[in-house]
Amino acid sequence: MHCGHPHDLRGKDLRRCHQRNEEHNADNKLARHTVN
């Protein structure tokens, strides 16, 4: 999963995007665990 177009991002922006995705995935896992 990624946001925007990776080839358009600079390294710093790509890492920031990846961090947001990791946090989002963690929230989804927590939400599913809580619901289930």
Number of C-alpha atoms within 10 A of each C-alpha: 7 10 11 9 8 12 8 9 13 9 11 9 12 18 12 11 17 15 12 14 15 13 11 12 13 12 12 12 12 12 11 10 9 8 7 6
